[in-house]
């Protein structure tokens, strides 16, 4: 019987926390809610997917020479495929 009472108290407490705290439908970092403007137009990295479906992140301009990939932590040669 005591276990049932404890379970009811815990469930009530969790329900109150959810009702009072509320839930955000979006992402937040450090308590700051991210908006689509934060995640789309203020992007620092350029994301490219290789022919082998591996994703690469580059900063700034893409050069036809070596580019630093921030995911793989190495210089990588990038070239545009026609077609």
SULSUL-V331421 format. One line per field, one symbol per residue. psi: psi as a letter, one per 30 degrees, with the letter a starting at -180 (. if undefined). A space follows every 50 residues. Layout:
psi = ???
//
This chain:
psi = eeeeeeeeeeeeeeeeeeeeelkkfalkkhfkkkleeefefhkelkkkkl fggkkkkkkbkklfbkkkkfefhlkkkkkkkk.
//
